């Protein structure tokens, strides 16, 4: 590990917003399928917080 922190890119924010919209849409219209959007939503959130 080199100890260098990567900058958060705009694609991380775009991916988060798109997956959040998909997550909310699935909760409203097909709530038994909402978990399909969770991995992308949570991965992009973790990237925004610079954990990975």
Secondary structure, 3 states (H helix, E strand, C coil): CCCCCCCCCHHHHHHHHHHHHHHHHHHHHCHHHHHHCHHHHHHHHHHHCCCC
